[in-house]
Amino acid sequence: MSHDKKKPLSPAAGDHLFNTLLAEEKQRQSGYREQALKLFPWVCARCSREFEGKKVRELTVHHKDHNHDNNPPDGSNWELLCLYCHDHEHTRGIQADREELETNNSRVETLVHSPFAALAEKLSKQNQ
């Protein structure tokens, strides 16, 4: 049985790909961000903090449905959030997902590596 292995990118090719993807993402974001800044007052939709001048860069566009490709021209899927509220919004969503999984009695590992995974077992062996 043969496995098709893809040849790894050279460092230069990897850098070029990364820079290309980064430029495309910035271009995509700048399009809907500029639209949102024209449509909405420069106020965080959560904490009501107002922004002006250079501080406007602290306002981010939050996609209400979390789909960054859903960018209707009327801005109905967007809201302006400050950096802190935007971070909190996404953290809240992660926490809600975890709580939903816990209520369904399913255990999902959220970390790839957990340094304390076997700690309880090791401690119980030491105490015996």
C-alpha positions in Angstrom: 0.0 0.0 0.0 1.5 3.3 -1.0 0.9 6.6 0.7 1.1 9.8 -1.3 3.3 12.1 0.6 3.3 15.7 -0.3 6.6 17.4 -0.5 7.0 20.0 2.3 7.2 23.6 1.2 10.6 25.3 1.2 10.9 28.1 3.8 10.8 30.7 1.0 7.7 29.1 -0.6 6.0 28.8 2.9 6.7 32.5 3.6 5.3 33.5 0.2 2.2 31.4 0.7 1.7 32.8 4.2 2.2 36.4 3.0 -0.2 35.9 0.1 -2.9 34.5 2.4 -2.4 37.3 4.9 -2.7 39.9 2.2 -5.9 38.3 0.9 -7.4 38.2 4.4 -6.5 41.8 5.1 -8.1 42.9 1.8 -11.3 40.9 2.5 -11.5 42.3 6.0 -10.8 45.9 4.9 -13.7 45.7 2.5 -16.4 44.8 5.0 -14.7 46.8 7.8 -14.8 50.0 5.8 -18.4 49.4 4.9 -19.3 48.8 8.5 -17.6 51.9 9.7 -19.6 53.9 7.1 -22.9 52.3 8.1 -22.7 52.3 11.9 -21.9 54.9 14.5 -18.4 54.4 16.0 -19.7 52.9 19.2 -19.2 49.4 20.7 -22.5 47.6 20.4 -21.8 45.9 23.8 -20.2 48.4 26.2 -21.4 51.6 24.4 -17.8 53.0 24.4 -17.4 55.7 21.7 -14.4 55.8 19.4 -12.9 58.6 17.3 -9.6 59.5 15.6 -6.9 56.9 16.0 -8.9 54.9 18.5 -11.3 53.8 15.8 -8.7 51.0 15.0 -9.9 49.4 18.3 -13.3 48.8 16.8 -13.7 45.4 15.1 -16.5 44.0 12.9 -18.2 41.0 14.6 -20.2 38.7 12.3 -23.3 37.8 14.2 -23.6 34.4 12.6 -19.8 33.8 12.9 -19.6 33.4 9.1 -16.9 35.8 7.8 -18.1 35.2 4.2 -21.6 36.4 5.0 -21.2 40.1 4.3 -24.6 41.5 3.1 -24.2 45.1 1.9 -26.8 46.4 4.4 -24.6 45.2 7.3 -27.3 43.1 8.8 -24.8 40.4 9.8 -22.3 42.8 11.4 -21.9 44.8 14.6 -19.0 46.9 15.7 -17.4 45.7 18.9 -14.3 47.0 20.7 -11.4 44.6 20.9 -12.3 43.5 24.5 -16.0 42.9 23.8 -15.2 41.1 20.6 -12.8 38.8 22.4 -15.4 38.3 25.2 -18.1 37.5 22.6 -16.0 34.7 21.1 -14.9 33.4 24.5 -18.6 33.3 25.6 -19.5 31.2 22.5 -16.8 28.7 23.3 -17.9 28.5 26.9 -21.6 28.0 25.8 -20.5 25.2 23.5 -18.6 23.5 26.3 -21.6 23.8 28.6 -23.9 22.3 26.0 -21.6 19.3 25.6 -21.4 18.8 29.3 -25.2 18.8 29.6 -25.4 16.1 26.9 -23.1 14.0 29.2 -20.4 13.9 26.6 -16.8 14.6 27.5 -14.8 16.4 24.9 -11.1 17.0 25.2 -10.5 20.7 24.6 -6.8 20.6 24.8 -4.5 18.5 22.6 -2.0 18.2 25.5 -3.1 18.4 29.2 -0.1 18.5 31.5 -2.3 17.5 34.5 -4.2 14.7 32.8 -2.7 11.9 35.0 -2.1 14.0 38.1 -5.0 12.6 40.1 -3.9 9.0 39.4 -0.3 9.7 40.3 -1.3 11.4 43.6 -3.6 8.6 44.6 -0.8 6.1 44.0 1.6 8.2 46.2 -1.0 8.4 49.0 -1.4 4.6 49.1 
